């Protein structure tokens, strides 16, 4: 099975990354997708756009760590 990849929401394929190959063989594939978490990246974008949100999340996690009983 020959494969041609297109990742990271690019408009073109990744053939420049193949180092002279036109297609990938199955033996070139290293990993598998095990899950899909849509919109998780929006949290990172929001914390960069709104630093107060980052501190609120960190403070909430710190508070939870302090009041957690074990």
N, C-alpha and C positions, 0 to 999 in steps of 0.2 A: 504494500500500500504506500503510495507516494503522497506526501502532504505539503501543502503550502499554507503558512500561517499568516495571520493578520491580527496583531494584538494591540492592546492599549488604545483602542478606539481611534486608530489611525485611518486615514483615507487610502493609504497604499499598503501593499503587502510588505512582509519583512524579508524579502529576498536579499537585500543588502547585508543582512546579518548572517547569511548562510555561508559565508567565506568561500565563494566560488561555486557552490552547489546550486542547481536549479530547483531541486526538490529535496525534501527531507524524507528519510526512511523511518520506519517505525523504531528502529534501534537508536535514533537520535533523540527520541522523546524521553525526557527524564522523569516527569511527574504526572500526576493525575489531578483533576479537579474533584474535590470531595464535597464541596458545598458552595453556596452562593449567598452572600449577604448584601443585598441591595441597600443603597443609601447610607452605608456605614461611613463612607468617606466624607459625607456632608458634616459629620461631627468634627472632623479635623479642620475642615474649611471654616466652620462656624467658630471654632475656638481660635483660629488665626484672625478672623475678622473681628471678633468680639473678645478681647482678652479677659474681660470681667467674667464671661462664661467659663473660661478655662479655670480661673481661680475659684469660681463657685463649684465647679465639678470636683476640683482637687480638694477643696474644703469639705464638701459633702462626703467624699471618699475617706478623708482623714477622720471626720466625725464618726462615720460608720465603723472605722477601724478602732476608734477609742471606746465606743459603747458596745462593741461586739463582745458577747460573753462566750467563753469556752471552758 
